[in-house]
Amino acid sequence: MGEILELDCVVIGGGVVGLAIARRLAIAGREVVVLESEPLTGSITSSRNSEVIHAGLYYAAGSRKAELCVKGRQALYAYCRERHVPHRQCGKLVVASNEDEVTYLEKLLKQAAANGVDDCYLIDAAALHALEPEIHGHAALVSPSTGIIDSHGLMDAYITDIEAHGGSVVVNSPVLSGELTKEGALLSVGGADPFEATARLVVNSAGLEAWAVSQNMRGLDPATIPTRAYAKGNYFTLAGKAPASRLIYPVPEPGGLGTHLTLDLGGQARFGPDVEWVDAPNYDVDPARSEKFYAAIRKYWPHLKDGALQPAYAGVRPKTVGREGGGGGDFVIQGPQATGHPAYVALYGIESPGLTSSMAIADEVWQLTA
């Protein structure tokens, strides 16, 4: 391996959350190196999602997701305006397809208010038709604060900030193993040019691989590592014009928010994700799954034509609660006190709304290590 590099702070994982953490630590004066196992940053989970800026409606009051989504959304909109990151606050409608689901919308409105989201309101079928003539339902909850973002543009801005404050991002550098020591941590890094490095602080923000990184970290109590589940979400694109100018969500399903209509910044419509529990990550989209998509979408857009959906892409959400537990789960952010080691911070279950929460998560990690 040769000479052992001496580093101050290493962030493992160059997804949107890892980059946000590295940015925050670099601004605070740490010398930061991001180690990303893939050839490109954000090429796994961060580029395989809906690119939605979430308002913070759904999450249990007092949960990390609720708190960090609301804080993160406010910070993210401000950052996007300041740094000219492409985004649009287009708003969202959660549509009740029958009378029974209207009760859910009423509960969701109260949940949103409890989370500090105070701009939501309910509309009836006539008002829904006036806003979005193609969308059908008994009622809808309007979320004006929901938006869409160019996730790659956001990550590029984070990287620019990291480098402007003396940090660096190194791709093709998987962390193979590590050891927590009295002085900090010793890491063994693979790739074309493998090396070993010591670090005073290691932040494990490896997304789907966070569990494996911790399992290979000698000196870490295995009891600190939570359970893991994989929820695969498949997406289909629409051939033709989008039926709405806002995001359209149905009433949620266990493990996800239902097969919803999202838009990219070019106006292209895509539907998803569904929820497919898998034993290991894979990114193939089975065209046959479109049958369930057609049925789910036609509950709120009955004019969807046969053959209009095309397989697009899939993402896998790292969860701490699987199907048996209802598919929910919260962010797990362990500072040195929780990991039992002053040099080690670990994040697990950073799924949606991770992108929206990224700046707030970064602030939390900084506070835990200050």
Phi, psi and omega in degrees: 000331180087204184295142178273124180286144176253115183241156178275299186226128177243127171255120179268114180115116181255037171278185186298324181285316177300319179292322177297319178296314180299319178300312183296318180292323178294318178297327179284355176107001177282149173272109192248136171237126175264127177252115181246128185287333184272166178292337181231146175289146175064025187270356180257270184282321187291340179252009182235053180221191184273354183054041180261137167270108185277146179281325181110035186281317201274337195279146184303136179302133181089352179284161177295323179299315181296309184297312187282333176293313182294313177298316183293322180297316179297316180293323184291316178299317179297318180295317180298320178293317182293319186259005179057040173283126182302127179197168176208128177273083189270342182084166184217148173240127171261117193256130173268123184273349178208176183299320182300323183285342177297324177301321177297318180299322179296319177293321181295323177298318177293321178298317179300314180298320179297332180273359180091012176264101192253012183250008181276154177202161181262146175229155180270183185299321181293318179292324176298315180297323179293323179286312185224090187302333183279344186263130183249144176179166178281331181191172177208151170260129181263128176241094183293338186276351179288145180209187177230157187213153171276100186297325180289323175297321177296313180296323177298321179294318177300316181296319178302318179293319178302310183291327179294337179253026171086004179272175179214155178240123184243116181269174182054038185227073180288136174277114186277321181196171179202170176216128177274126183238175178298326183276340183158244180214147174246125183245140172252118187246131181267203182105188182295328179236078184295152179204167172244149182212145168262153178215142176285333179216133175237128176248115179273099176238049189271010174063238181299333183265004183301321180295315181296319178301313181291322179297333180263015181257100180296141181094355178264132178293118181301337180293343179280348184271119182286173175291163183225142173218153180245122175249107180277138177238124180261145181236145174234141176264160181257129172277114180116187186287141177296140182278357183210159178260352177245167173286140182239120180242140170276182171294137188297162174242163180302127178091350182199185184257015179088165182282096188254163177266119172240165182236146169268176186291346175270000179092001179288134180269142173220152182240141179137183355273155165276187178236117178232109181285127183232158180277334180209151182299135167210156191236019175283139176253117179282116180304333182294339179293347180298335180301315178291327178297313180303315182295317182291318184291322183292348174295327179244344175228083187293345184270010176299126183274148174301139177082002184278344183262137178236137177303136183245283182202174178224153173229162178235128183263126177281118185240152175262354177227127182267192183302321183296332180264010179097356174078009181275242180098155183241167170299141172244114181237105185257115172279183182305325180294320181285324179281341181084012180216131184294344183259003190230126173240138182225139178237131179229154176066030180273082178253202174300133007263057183298317179299311179301322185274359195303318182289325178289320175300318180299318177299318180297315180298318178301316180295323180291338184249359183291000000 
